[in-house]
């Protein structure tokens, strides 16, 4: 009977495989991102203009960086 309990205990520990946590990126407001303009290598006004141009009032750092780079590389007419 003792063997059955240990076999069940081992089986239940094998079933409890830790799941990988998905990385959740923090979403910042446009004002917070503008205040952190040094992270984008540009001025505060450029970050604010890029986010406003693309209609974003909130974004992750990765998304904001892509938008700022895209905005800054646009052709000036």
ZABAKE-284837 format. One line per field, with one value per atom (N, C-alpha, C, CB): residue number from 1; residue in three letters; z, x, y. Coordinates in pm, 1 decimal. Glycine has a CB too. Layout:
BEGIN
k	(NUM, ...) $
r	(ALA, ...) $
w	(Z, ...) $
u	(X, ...) $
v	(Y, ...) $
This chain:
BEGIN
k	(1, 1, 1, 1, 2, 2, 2, 2, 3, 3, 3, 3, 4, 4, 4, 4, 5, 5, 5, 5, 6, 6, 6, 6, 7, 7, 7, 7, 8, 8, 8, 8, 9, 9, 9, 9, 10, 10, 10, 10, 11, 11, 11, 11, 12, 12, 12, 12, 13, 13, 13, 13, 14, 14, 14, 14, 15, 15, 15, 15, 16, 16, 16, 16, 17, 17, 17, 17, 18, 18, 18, 18, 19, 19, 19, 19, 20, 20, 20, 20, 21, 21, 21, 21, 22, 22, 22, 22, 23, 23, 23, 23, 24, 24, 24, 24, 25, 25, 25, 25, 26, 26, 26, 26, 27, 27, 27, 27, 28, 28, 28, 28, 29, 29, 29, 29, 30, 30, 30, 30, 31, 31, 31, 31, 32, 32, 32, 32, 33, 33, 33, 33, 34, 34, 34, 34, 35, 35, 35, 35, 36, 36, 36, 36, 37, 37, 37, 37, 38, 38, 38, 38, 39, 39, 39, 39, 40, 40, 40, 40, 41, 41, 41, 41, 42, 42, 42, 42, 43, 43, 43, 43, 44, 44, 44, 44, 45, 45, 45, 45, 46, 46, 46, 46, 47, 47, 47, 47, 48, 48, 48, 48, 49, 49, 49, 49, 50, 50, 50, 50, 51, 51, 51, 51, 52, 52, 52, 52, 53, 53, 53, 53, 54, 54, 54, 54, 55, 55, 55, 55, 56, 56, 56, 56, 57, 57, 57, 57, 58, 58, 58, 58, 59, 59, 59, 59, 60, 60, 60, 60, 61, 61, 61, 61, 62, 62, 62, 62, 63, 63, 63, 63, 64, 64, 64, 64, 65, 65, 65, 65, 66, 66, 66, 66, 67, 67, 67, 67, 68, 68, 68, 68, 69, 69, 69, 69, 70, 70, 70, 70, 71, 71, 71, 71, 72, 72, 72, 72, 73, 73, 73, 73, 74, 74, 74, 74, 75, 75, 75, 75, 76, 76, 76, 76, 77, 77, 77, 77) $
r	(UNK, UNK, UNK, UNK, UNK, UNK, UNK, UNK, UNK, UNK, UNK, UNK, UNK, UNK, UNK, UNK, UNK, UNK, UNK, UNK, UNK, UNK, UNK, UNK, UNK, UNK, UNK, UNK, UNK, UNK, UNK, UNK, UNK, UNK, UNK, UNK, UNK, UNK, UNK, UNK, UNK, UNK, UNK, UNK, UNK, UNK, UNK, UNK, UNK, UNK, UNK, UNK, UNK, UNK, UNK, UNK, UNK, UNK, UNK, UNK, UNK, UNK, UNK, UNK, UNK, UNK, UNK, UNK, UNK, UNK, UNK, UNK, UNK, UNK, UNK, UNK, UNK, UNK, UNK, UNK, UNK, UNK, UNK, UNK, UNK, UNK, UNK, UNK, UNK, UNK, UNK, UNK, UNK, UNK, UNK, UNK, UNK, UNK, UNK, UNK, UNK, UNK, UNK, UNK, UNK, UNK, UNK, UNK, UNK, UNK, UNK, UNK, UNK, UNK, UNK, UNK, UNK, UNK, UNK, UNK, UNK, UNK, UNK, UNK, UNK, UNK, UNK, UNK, UNK, UNK, UNK, UNK, UNK, UNK, UNK, UNK, UNK, UNK, UNK, UNK, UNK, UNK, UNK, UNK, UNK, UNK, UNK, UNK, UNK, UNK, UNK, UNK, UNK, UNK, UNK, UNK, UNK, UNK, UNK, UNK, UNK, UNK, UNK, UNK, UNK, UNK, UNK, UNK, UNK, UNK, UNK, UNK, UNK, UNK, UNK, UNK, UNK, UNK, UNK, UNK, UNK, UNK, UNK, UNK, UNK, UNK, UNK, UNK, UNK, UNK, UNK, UNK, UNK, UNK, UNK, UNK, UNK, UNK, UNK, UNK, UNK, UNK, UNK, UNK, UNK, UNK, UNK, UNK, UNK, UNK, UNK, UNK, UNK, UNK, UNK, UNK, UNK, UNK, UNK, UNK, UNK, UNK, UNK, UNK, UNK, UNK, UNK, UNK, UNK, UNK, UNK, UNK, UNK, UNK, UNK, UNK, UNK, UNK, UNK, UNK, UNK, UNK, UNK, UNK, UNK, UNK, UNK, UNK, UNK, UNK, UNK, UNK, UNK, UNK, UNK, UNK, UNK, UNK, UNK, UNK, UNK, UNK, UNK, UNK, UNK, UNK, UNK, UNK, UNK, UNK, UNK, UNK, UNK, UNK, UNK, UNK, UNK, UNK, UNK, UNK, UNK, UNK, UNK, UNK, UNK, UNK, UNK, UNK, UNK, UNK, UNK, UNK, UNK, UNK, UNK, UNK, UNK, UNK, UNK, UNK, UNK, UNK, UNK, UNK, UNK, UNK, UNK, UNK) $
w	(0.0, 0.0, 0.0, 119.8, 66.2, 69.8, -68.8, 168.0, -146.1, -281.6, -369.3, -342.5, -349.7, -428.4, -400.3, -398.3, -273.6, -238.2, -299.4, -86.3, -294.9, -352.4, -503.6, -312.6, -565.8, -710.7, -748.6, -761.7, -671.9, -697.4, -672.4, -609.3, -568.9, -537.4, -648.7, -403.7, -703.6, -812.8, -938.7, -840.6, -964.2, -1083.2, -1074.1, -1101.2, -954.7, -941.6, -952.8, -808.0, -910.5, -924.2, -1069.5, -836.8, -1144.9, -1286.5, -1363.9, -1346.7, -1321.5, -1389.3, -1370.1, -1340.2, -1262.7, -1231.1, -1293.3, -1078.0, -1422.7, -1495.0, -1493.1, -1642.7, -1449.2, -1444.6, -1585.0, -1375.7, -1597.1, -1725.5, -1740.1, -1738.7, -1862.1, -1888.3, -1885.4, -2025.0, -1818.0, -1813.2, -1938.1, -1686.6, -1993.6, -2109.8, -2062.4, -2191.4, -2132.3, -2097.3, -2135.7, -2167.0, -2038.8, -2062.5, -2060.3, -1955.9, -2170.9, -2178.4, -2116.5, -2324.2, -2049.1, -1985.5, -2090.0, -1877.6, -2075.2, -2165.8, -2096.1, -2206.3, -2166.3, -2111.8, -2185.9, -2121.4, -2118.2, -2183.0, -2273.0, -2078.1, -2363.0, -2454.7, -2376.5, -2553.9, -2269.0, -2187.5, -2123.1, -2079.4, -2070.8, -2010.7, -2114.5, -1946.0, -2233.0, -2338.8, -2384.8, -2456.9, -2393.0, -2432.2, -2329.3, -2449.6, -2202.1, -2095.5, -2095.0, -1960.1, -2156.5, -2166.9, -2305.8, -2135.0, -2366.6, -2504.8, -2525.8, -2547.8, -2421.0, -2435.2, -2471.6, -2305.5, -2439.0, -2476.0, -2626.0, -2401.7, -2692.2, -2836.2, -2915.0, -2868.9, -2844.8, -2910.4, -2982.5, -3006.6, -2933.0, -2997.0, -2890.7, -3105.5, -2936.9, -2843.7, -2804.0, -2905.9, -2694.7, -2639.3, -2740.8, -2512.2, -2813.7, -2910.5, -3025.6, -2965.1, -3064.1, -3173.5, -3133.7, -3216.4, -3010.7, -2961.6, -2955.7, -2821.8, -2901.0, -2891.0, -3029.2, -2815.0, -3124.0, -3259.6, -3328.8, -3342.4, -3310.5, -3372.9, -3319.6, -3348.4, -3189.9, -3131.3, -3173.6, -2978.6, -3180.9, -3222.9, -3370.8, -3197.8, -3453.1, -3596.4, -3622.1, -3665.8, -3544.8, -3562.0, -3473.8, -3531.6, -3404.6, -3326.7, -3203.1, -3411.4, -3142.7, -3024.0, -2899.6, -3037.5, -2800.2, -2672.8, -2567.1, -2625.9, -2600.7, -2514.9, -2604.2, -2421.2, -2556.3, -2633.8, -2544.9, -2755.5, -2590.3, -2521.7, -2569.7, -2549.0, -2500.0, -2542.3, -2682.0, -2442.2, -2707.6, -2837.8, -2948.7, -2837.7, -2926.1, -3025.8, -3048.5, -2983.0, -2939.5, -2950.3, -3025.2, -2811.6, -2997.5, -3066.4, -3216.7, -3010.3, -3254.9, -3396.9, -3461.8, -3414.6, -3392.0, -3445.9, -3458.8, -3357.8, -3358.5, -3362.0, -3476.7, -3226.5, -3491.3, -3600.7, -3737.1, -3588.3, -3749.6, -3874.5, -3904.3, -3867.3, -3801.1, -3816.1, -3855.5, -3684.9, -3790.5, -3818.0, -3954.2, -3711.7, -4010.0, -4139.5, -4256.0, -4142.8, -4224.1, -4329.7, -4413.5, -4269.5, -4539.3, -4629.7, -4600.4, -4778.3, -4592.7, -4568.8, -4703.6, -4488.3, -4717.5, -4845.4, -4838.0, -4884.6) $
u	(82.0, 0.0, 86.4, -93.3, 199.8, 290.2, 344.8, 405.0, 366.8, 416.5, 314.9, 452.4, 188.3, 82.7, 76.9, -53.2, 91.3, 87.3, 204.4, 88.1, 322.9, 438.2, 427.2, 567.4, 372.1, 353.1, 254.0, 305.3, 146.1, 47.6, 106.8, -76.5, 189.4, 251.8, 347.0, 326.3, 421.5, 513.0, 436.4, 604.5, 326.9, 247.1, 187.9, 135.8, 142.6, 81.7, 185.8, 7.8, 309.5, 412.1, 454.3, 533.9, 448.3, 483.5, 378.6, 499.5, 253.8, 146.3, 155.7, 12.7, 216.0, 225.8, 351.8, 226.1, 351.3, 463.7, 445.2, 472.9, 546.6, 531.0, 513.4, 652.5, 418.1, 392.7, 482.5, 244.2, 518.5, 597.3, 503.8, 672.5, 545.7, 466.1, 492.4, 497.5, 385.1, 399.9, 443.7, 267.5, 537.4, 585.2, 479.0, 720.1, 436.8, 336.5, 407.9, 221.1, 397.8, 462.9, 373.3, 496.7, 436.0, 363.8, 320.5, 449.9, 199.7, 146.5, 158.2, -2.1, 216.5, 238.2, 151.3, 387.3, 120.9, 46.3, 140.3, -20.0, 83.0, 162.5, 248.9, 71.2, 196.3, 272.1, 392.7, 182.2, 374.1, 485.1, 592.5, 434.7, 549.6, 645.7, 719.7, 575.4, 649.5, 714.5, 818.1, 610.3, 786.0, 880.1, 1003.1, 811.0, 993.4, 1106.3, 1168.4, 1061.2, 1169.0, 1215.4, 1360.5, 1199.1, 1441.4, 1581.6, 1592.4, 1658.7, 1494.1, 1493.2, 1475.8, 1381.9, 1421.4, 1397.4, 1504.0, 1259.0, 1594.3, 1701.9, 1655.6, 1770.5, 1550.9, 1498.7, 1437.9, 1393.6, 1381.3, 1322.3, 1180.8, 1320.7, 1137.5, 1005.0, 894.5, 984.6, 911.9, 811.7, 796.7, 848.3, 906.7, 902.0, 824.4, 1043.2, 842.9, 770.0, 621.2, 822.0, 587.9, 447.3, 383.9, 434.7, 456.3, 404.2, 383.0, 499.6, 476.3, 464.7, 343.1, 592.2, 324.6, 210.6, 78.9, 221.8, 77.2, -44.7, -72.9, -32.5, 28.9, 14.6, -50.2, 151.6, -7.4, -60.2, -182.4, 48.1, -232.3, -354.4, -342.6, -459.9, -226.0, -204.0, -199.3, -73.6, -280.8, -271.1, -206.1, -409.8, -187.7, -118.2, -41.9, -218.0, 75.4, 154.6, 260.2, 220.9, 313.3, 426.4, 553.7, 432.1, 663.5, 790.1, 829.3, 902.0, 812.1, 849.0, 764.8, 831.4, 634.8, 545.1, 575.1, 399.5, 598.2, 627.7, 758.1, 634.7, 858.2, 986.9, 970.0, 1090.5, 891.7, 866.5, 794.3, 783.9, 694.8, 619.3, 705.9, 498.9, 788.7, 877.2, 976.8, 952.5, 1037.4, 1133.3, 1065.7, 1198.3, 946.3, 871.0, 836.8, 742.4, 795.7, 758.5, 880.4, 696.5, 992.2, 1113.1, 1173.7, 1215.6, 1144.4, 1201.7, 1107.7, 1232.4, 992.5, 899.9, 961.6, 764.8, 926.2, 974.7, 901.8, 954.6, 979.9, 922.2, 888.0, 1020.1, 761.9, 717.6, 712.7, 580.4) $
v	(-119.0, 0.0, 125.3, -0.1, 121.5, 235.8, 264.7, 210.8, 160.0, 178.0, 249.6, 43.8, 224.2, 286.8, 436.6, 221.4, 475.4, 617.3, 692.8, 634.4, 638.2, 706.6, 713.8, 636.2, 611.8, 613.7, 721.6, 477.0, 735.3, 840.9, 979.7, 820.1, 991.0, 1118.7, 1160.5, 1110.8, 1065.5, 1095.8, 1133.8, 976.5, 1067.6, 1096.7, 1235.7, 992.7, 1274.9, 1407.8, 1518.8, 1419.3, 1494.8, 1598.1, 1612.7, 1565.4, 1504.2, 1513.2, 1591.7, 1373.5, 1582.7, 1654.0, 1804.4, 1604.7, 1845.6, 1988.6, 2048.6, 2010.7, 2058.8, 2117.3, 2269.1, 2062.0, 2341.2, 2487.2, 2544.6, 2552.4, 2633.6, 2698.6, 2820.3, 2739.0, 2845.8, 2966.2, 3085.2, 2957.4, 3188.4, 3310.0, 3391.5, 3392.2, 3442.8, 3528.8, 3666.8, 3536.7, 3724.3, 3856.7, 3958.4, 3887.8, 4035.7, 4137.9, 4272.6, 4131.8, 4342.7, 4472.8, 4578.7, 4508.9, 4672.7, 4781.2, 4882.3, 4848.1, 4931.9, 5032.6, 5167.7, 5001.3, 5264.4, 5398.3, 5499.0, 5438.1, 5609.0, 5716.7, 5795.3, 5810.0, 5872.6, 5953.8, 6052.5, 6029.0, 6106.1, 6201.4, 6134.1, 6263.0, 6013.5, 5940.2, 5909.0, 5810.6, 5868.9, 5838.5, 5963.0, 5773.8, 6075.5, 6201.6, 6242.9, 6313.6, 6222.7, 6258.7, 6168.6, 6251.8, 6053.0, 5959.9, 5965.3, 5816.6, 6081.8, 6096.8, 6054.6, 6239.4, 6057.6, 6016.4, 5868.6, 6044.0, 5789.9, 5647.8, 5629.4, 5574.1, 5730.3, 5723.5, 5799.9, 5778.8, 5865.9, 5938.1, 6063.3, 5848.5, 6126.0, 6245.7, 6337.2, 6209.2, 6447.2, 6543.7, 6502.9, 6683.7, 6559.8, 6534.1, 6565.6, 6616.5, 6674.9, 6718.8, 6619.5, 6856.4, 6556.9, 6459.4, 6334.9, 6420.8, 6291.1, 6173.6, 6205.0, 6129.9, 6321.5, 6361.6, 6374.2, 6494.5, 6432.2, 6449.8, 6315.0, 6536.9, 6222.5, 6090.2, 6015.5, 6007.5, 6017.5, 5947.4, 6011.7, 5945.9, 6142.6, 6211.6, 6183.9, 6364.0, 6182.8, 6157.7, 6021.6, 6165.0, 5921.3, 5786.0, 5758.6, 5684.6, 5860.0, 5847.1, 5761.0, 5793.0, 5759.2, 5677.2, 5765.4, 5595.8, 5730.4, 5800.7, 5711.9, 5846.4, 5581.7, 5486.2, 5389.4, 5410.1, 5344.5, 5248.6, 5185.1, 5317.2, 5072.4, 5010.0, 5079.4, 4854.5, 5056.9, 5117.7, 5070.4, 5084.4, 4942.0, 4885.8, 4948.7, 4732.1, 4956.1, 5013.0, 5160.9, 4994.5, 5233.9, 5376.6, 5400.0, 5440.4, 5317.1, 5331.9, 5311.4, 5231.9, 5211.1, 5185.9, 5304.0, 5057.5, 5358.3, 5471.2, 5595.8, 5500.9, 5621.6, 5739.2, 5725.2, 5756.5, 5608.5, 5587.0, 5600.9, 5448.1, 5546.2, 5556.3, 5701.9, 5471.5, 5775.2, 5916.2, 6000.6, 5970.0, 5977.4, 6055.2, 6025.6, 6029.3, 5908.5, 5872.3, 5909.6, 5721.7, 5968.6, 6009.0, 6121.1, 6054.6, 6122.3, 6227.0, 6358.2, 6185.4, 6464.3, 6596.5, 6657.3, 6688.8, 6700.8, 6756.6, 6907.3, 6701.4) $
